[in-house]
Amino acid sequence: MDVHDVTDQYFQLINRQKQMLLEAKKRQGQRPSDRKSKEHLYDTFMLAFMFRAKKEGHLVHSSFIPPAYLPCTTPMTGLRPVAIKDLQLETHHRGTYLLLRSITPPSRMTAIMAIMEDENGDAIMLQLYQQEDESARAAADIVDVGTILLVKEPYFKVMGDGEYGLRVDHVSDVIHLKSDDARIPTAWQPQLMEIDRSAESLKIEGNLAFEESRYWDAITAYSDALGQPATTNEIEIIKRNRSLAFIKTKQFDAALSDAGFPDFNFNPNPPEKAMFRAAEALYNLQKFSECCQVLELLCTNFPHNSQASMVLTRAQSRFLEQKTGVYIFKELQAKAKKLRPPHLDHATYIGPVEKKQTESKGRGLFVTKAVKAGDLLLCEKAFGHAHADKGAGDGNKSSSQISLLLNPETNQGVMGAQADLIKLIVQKLYHNPSVASAFTALYHGNYEGVTTSAVDAEPMVDTFLVERIISFNGFGCPVSSLTSHTEACDQYSTPAEKPTEQEAHHSCGIWTHASYINHSCISNARRAFIGDMMIVRASRDMEAGTEINFWYHNPDGISEKDLQKKLKHWGFVCGCAICLDARMTDAAVVTKRQKLREDLKQGFSSPVLHLIRTKKIERLLDLLNQTYTQPAEDVPRLLLWDPQLALARIYAAQNKAGKSIESVGKVLTSLGFVVVGADPSPTRFAIVRWGLLVDRLVETFLHARTAFAAIGAREDSERAEGYARTTFKIIVGEDSSFHTTYK
Ligand SMILES: C[S@@+](CC[C@H](N)C(=O)[O-])C[C@H]1O[C@@H](n2cnc3c(N)ncnc32)[C@H](O)[C@@H]1O
């Protein structure tokens, strides 16, 4: 993940956590004799609960990923009960389950916590991780006073504060029991029997909960109703109602099934509502073709349903995007600017690409036909996207959105919305198993998860597999590459001084198709973002069958050693020509280059006469150029192009068109381009071979446009503008904002 890596800053914290884990491990298997009484745990928890409630909203979350363990794969019938008093520290109690009842309300930190008791009256702190956000589902919906649940294969451990507790990382390891479940002990059963538990009264209860936006309660009531005797007609109505509640809670697989899709229960004239629910679910599952089919039938059978025809128009637009890759990018930019989180209602387009095995990088993505620089390869909606406001973590009021995620097992520390992304994807997989395989098929290193995806007919999600996949495949992203492009170019104020800090993104996501693209510093594609859409365009012309590569981390402005450090957690060392050349370069040459860049910096800031100054700069650039031995088209000269551009800028300001064009040609050559006509000769200006696509290339081509125009080479000027526009399109993802950005 190319997000804000803070491993170095939090090295000590990671080490401290490792030490704590080692200490805790020494107690493995112990049955602690100093467990606190139920009363003590209750009092302490409630005090902290009240104190925390007052401070709510100003929490900066930090969390440690514990050593990975597998979710429970044993069916309930194969598990035996265990009691709190029998739990052993630092142990996963495989083959058992613990029956618990909550004696406190929940407290939400990184996990949802509550004090639970067992049948013997012993109590324990329970921590439930990876649950939905408060905005999606209130913590009290998950656990509250009186909630009875089963924890499968409980993990008993020493917690951060030295107390003992249960930690549950896999959402499928907890089963909530309904009030009539036979496993509930008599003493915990409700004293008063409810009067009316008929399907009809439960349906009404569900409807009421739905009207009050208590969708989870509505689902429980409808599900209870379906457990009671009812006519076929009643069952269908309850299911249709539940289907809508499933849609509201993003459980689209279940919504589709409740709507009766695909055969609508063999009904040749499916009910209007059933079709509408199915269409909504299909839309959200991005199945636009099937969605259009259902809506077309709905509009034919019920021509007065204006909402259906509106949704059909929307679904048709998505279907068209999916088929053709034609988007109204201006609209996408406008939506990304306005929406928070910037999740856009648009479809994924998969261009001329296919997944194949590479020789040494695992699987990769290849073009299936010849493409030109600028061509669209992918325009992909994120499978999951977690947004963190820019500036979050800087002490402003958005700071609660940012978190620190530390993994002592992989020695990694990242700052941003990753913790949210893990949670979000765990929930998506848990609630929509039909989409899981696109995610679980992604690269996950040597992590060996479970081979099954369901237990007791319920989906099973391995949180640690999700974390591993995100770590290897996630990308940090700006809200819009248009903004980051303009910011990157504005930042470049001092000539010959590369910006040292590359932008660290706090928002992040997973794009399951783009995830097959391997890294190379000498890339032939670039990714851009508009909201949660990733746009991948070719940055060079490619033959059919070429492997697509983009850089995971920009190689410009960073030493080879630091770059490998950034790439380390992906588990490979870049073997591209730039990196190999850097490794072979003598230390004396490195020092010489540094010295020349220092001299150039001084040269640019020198107040001496222009002519003397540019002459000196030319000489220094020439010396710097001579330090490279490999042809620039094989090994781009990353320390040369930016001072060369600074010189082109000076010539442009001095209206020295010829010199400006010559400098532009040198910028392009140092970036690995092969160009012709970058001089006042009659040869037409053209790119024979594209090179590295840095942000300031747009400016470079625009200098050429102006200079060619000044010498009356109109055609060359137009061509230079065309290249500027193509470059902009590759970097930003689209070119509809080209003229407003570069007036
Ligand atoms: C996002 S995945 C890319 C797809 C992956 N190759 C696969 O088989 O699914 C990232 C992983 O691909 C591999 N990879 C990517 N670029 C590589 C490179 N330049 N050299 C070697 N391995 C690379 C590494 O294992 C990395 O962790």
Ligand as a Chemical Component Dictionary entry (heavy atoms), coordinates in Angstrom:
data_LIG
# 
_chem_comp.id                   LIG 
_chem_comp.type                 NON-POLYMER 
_chem_comp.pdbx_formal_charge   0 
_chem_comp.three_letter_code    LIG 
# 
loop_
_chem_comp_atom.comp_id 
_chem_comp_atom.atom_id 
_chem_comp_atom.alt_atom_id 
_chem_comp_atom.type_symbol 
_chem_comp_atom.charge 
_chem_comp_atom.model_Cartn_x 
_chem_comp_atom.model_Cartn_y 
_chem_comp_atom.model_Cartn_z 
_chem_comp_atom.pdbx_ordinal 
LIG C1  C1  C 0  -0.537 -5.711  -6.292 1  
LIG S1  S1  S 1  0.207  -7.291  -6.436 2  
LIG C2  C2  C 0  0.510  -7.398  -8.136 3  
LIG C3  C3  C 0  -0.033 -8.677  -8.714 4  
LIG C4  C4  C 0  0.687  -9.916  -8.271 5  
LIG N1  N1  N 0  1.909  -10.110 -9.045 6  
LIG C5  C5  C 0  -0.181 -11.138 -8.349 7  
LIG O1  O1  O 0  0.324  -12.206 -8.675 8  
LIG O2  O2  O -1 -1.368 -11.041 -8.030 9  
LIG C6  C6  C 0  1.749  -6.888  -5.714 10 
LIG C7  C7  C 0  2.719  -8.047  -5.635 11 
LIG O3  O3  O 0  3.200  -8.390  -6.918 12 
LIG C8  C8  C 0  4.593  -8.679  -6.883 13 
LIG N2  N2  N 0  5.338  -7.661  -7.658 14 
LIG C9  C9  C 0  4.869  -6.474  -8.093 15 
LIG N3  N3  N 0  5.808  -5.822  -8.781 16 
LIG C10 C10 C 0  6.898  -6.585  -8.775 17 
LIG C11 C11 C 0  8.214  -6.441  -9.312 18 
LIG N4  N4  N 0  8.575  -5.360  -9.988 19 
LIG N5  N5  N 0  9.104  -7.447  -9.115 20 
LIG C12 C12 C 0  8.750  -8.555  -8.428 21 
LIG N6  N6  N 0  7.530  -8.751  -7.887 22 
LIG C13 C13 C 0  6.613  -7.781  -8.062 23 
LIG C14 C14 C 0  4.994  -8.623  -5.429 24 
LIG O4  O4  O 0  4.857  -9.907  -4.888 25 
LIG C15 C15 C 0  3.950  -7.696  -4.837 26 
LIG O5  O5  O 0  3.744  -7.869  -3.459 27 
# 
loop_
_chem_comp_bond.comp_id 
_chem_comp_bond.atom_id_1 
_chem_comp_bond.atom_id_2 
_chem_comp_bond.value_order 
_chem_comp_bond.pdbx_ordinal 
LIG C1  S1  SING 1  
LIG S1  C2  SING 2  
LIG S1  C6  SING 3  
LIG C2  C3  SING 4  
LIG C3  C4  SING 5  
LIG C4  N1  SING 6  
LIG C4  C5  SING 7  
LIG C5  O1  DOUB 8  
LIG C5  O2  SING 9  
LIG C6  C7  SING 10 
LIG C7  O3  SING 11 
LIG C7  C15 SING 12 
LIG O3  C8  SING 13 
LIG C8  N2  SING 14 
LIG C8  C14 SING 15 
LIG N2  C9  SING 16 
LIG N2  C13 SING 17 
LIG C9  N3  DOUB 18 
LIG N3  C10 SING 19 
LIG C10 C11 SING 20 
LIG C10 C13 DOUB 21 
LIG C11 N4  SING 22 
LIG C11 N5  DOUB 23 
LIG N5  C12 SING 24 
LIG C12 N6  DOUB 25 
LIG N6  C13 SING 26 
LIG C14 O4  SING 27 
LIG C14 C15 SING 28 
LIG C15 O5  SING 29 
# 
